[in-house]
């Protein structure tokens, strides 16, 4: 029997028993749609996170006391370490040959006001004049903070575009006044709009000179140091030089562990891949269970179909059909059934991914790999769970099959 005819028989069975066909294919539909939606979400997030982490440059790393740590006990221990100082950043910039720039900064959340306009939970960052060399914070209007601002501890600031919109509206914010934690600052620049990340605005910040920040918060407290290497090819050397300089300045004994942490974009990416991989495995496991259940249902329906068509099998064998012809016929029918479920699941998975992208801030990317995988999985289910009913049909004796009532 030709493949086209077998496909036609399977399609006819789907049309003749719509409810039974839907219930038969439900497991495959749920499994394939879940695989497509999850892969689209994970791939979209991977590309998005990679772009955000390398926005400042793949040759930039940071140094702080805690680093990437989620164990509360270890965080508490690391908080007891000696603070990093502004002088540490200056020493790295001066003495590390493969470092292009190293700047210190401190961060604090505060309420920012302008008259009756109030904006809470604003990130206030005390930065050094060279912050533009290492941070992805370009200025759209006005000017960045400079050396004179730092030397005089000037009460000047650069504000994010959302801060400008909320506090000034349609007015020009340049040379305007804002109160940060009770201290009045003059706006000298507005940052370029960066948009949101996972639903959180990246434009709610106020940059002030680090010297002025210390007037607000005092000098007690550790800084974080952002370092830019002189190119990706010397990135490792810049880290080694930074580590050696800080160990020497902080009098860390040879063989003793560092009392500071160096954090690179690769570390964040590795952390993210571990997290997203765990999420993917859990949801993929649920999808596999759905596919197995769907496959078992297809196998049961095919066994029923073999029983119902016993006389048909006997007639075909009496007319010269070989065992492999019967095997191929029922195997193609099982593959057609599962492929139909795979196509429906594919459409629903793409639709679900699209809705997630529209209704949430999560990025979505439907890759050809996900589409091919979804269809391949449905075909595999058809072959795997259709093999036993097909083999059972092929083994039937022609005489016994003709006698079947």
Buried (B, 14 or more C-beta within 10 A) or exposed (E): EEEEEBBEBBBEBBEEEEEEBEEBBBBBBBBBBBBBBBBBBBBBBBEBBBEBBBBBBBBBBBBBBBBEEEEEEEEEEBEEBEEBBBEBBBBBBEBBEBBBBBBBBBBBEBBBBBEEEEBEEBBBBBBBBBBBBBBBBEBEBBEBBBEEBBEEBBBBBBBBBBBBBBBBEEEEBBEBBBBBBEEEBEBBBBBBBBEEBEEEBBBBBBBBBBBBBBBBBEEEBBBBBBBBBBEEEBBEBBBBBBBEBBBEBBEBEEEEEBBBBBBBBEBBBEEBBEEBEEBBEEBBEEBBBBBBBBBEBBBEBBBEBBEEBBEBBBBBBEEEBEEEBBBBBBBBBBBBBBBBBBBBBBBBBBEBBBEBBEEEEBBBBBBEEBBEBBBEBBBBBBBBBBBBBBBBBBEBEBEEBBEEE
